[in-house]
Amino acid sequence: MRKDGQAIEILDLIQVKVGYGGRLLLAPLGEGENTLRLTTEVVAIMRADLGN
């Protein structure tokens, strides 16, 4: 998710629904607090297989 290629853990997807803006609760990269990010209108929701 970051420009430097570092992964960010998504702690929660809040009110993510097609046709509406979404909210993502992200874990901090180090010391600090969780971050809430708002998205533009969601156009599709797909499952990602990350091989875990």
C-alpha positions as CSV (number, residue, x, y, z in Angstrom):
1,M,0.0,0.0,0.0
2,R,2.9,2.3,0.5
3,K,5.0,3.9,-2.2
4,D,8.1,2.3,-0.7
5,G,6.5,-1.2,-1.0
6,Q,6.2,-1.7,2.7
7,A,3.0,-3.6,3.7
8,I,0.5,-2.1,6.1
9,E,-1.7,-4.3,8.2
10,I,-5.4,-3.5,7.9
11,L,-7.0,-3.9,11.3
12,D,-10.6,-3.3,10.3
13,L,-12.7,-2.5,7.3
14,I,-15.4,-0.1,8.5
15,Q,-18.5,0.4,6.4
16,V,-16.9,-0.7,3.2
17,K,-19.8,-1.1,0.7
18,V,-20.0,-0.7,-3.1
19,G,-21.3,2.8,-4.0
20,Y,-20.1,4.5,-0.8
21,G,-16.8,5.8,0.6
22,G,-14.9,3.3,2.8
23,R,-12.9,3.5,6.0
24,L,-9.8,1.5,6.8
25,L,-8.3,1.2,10.2
26,L,-4.5,0.7,9.7
27,A,-1.9,-0.5,12.2
28,P,1.0,1.9,12.9
29,L,4.3,1.2,11.1
30,G,6.3,1.6,14.4
31,E,5.6,3.4,17.6
32,G,2.3,5.4,17.4
33,E,-1.4,5.1,17.1
34,N,-3.6,3.3,14.6
35,T,-4.6,5.4,11.6
36,L,-8.1,5.8,10.0
37,R,-8.0,6.3,6.2
38,L,-11.0,7.3,4.1
39,T,-11.4,6.0,0.5
40,T,-13.2,7.4,-2.5
41,E,-16.4,5.6,-3.6
42,V,-15.9,1.8,-3.6
43,V,-16.6,0.3,-7.1
44,A,-15.8,-3.4,-6.4
45,I,-14.8,-5.7,-3.5
46,M,-12.6,-8.7,-4.3
47,R,-10.9,-11.3,-2.1
48,A,-7.1,-11.3,-2.3
49,D,-5.2,-14.5,-1.8
50,L,-1.9,-13.4,-0.2
51,G,-0.6,-17.0,0.2
52,N,-0.6,-16.9,4.0
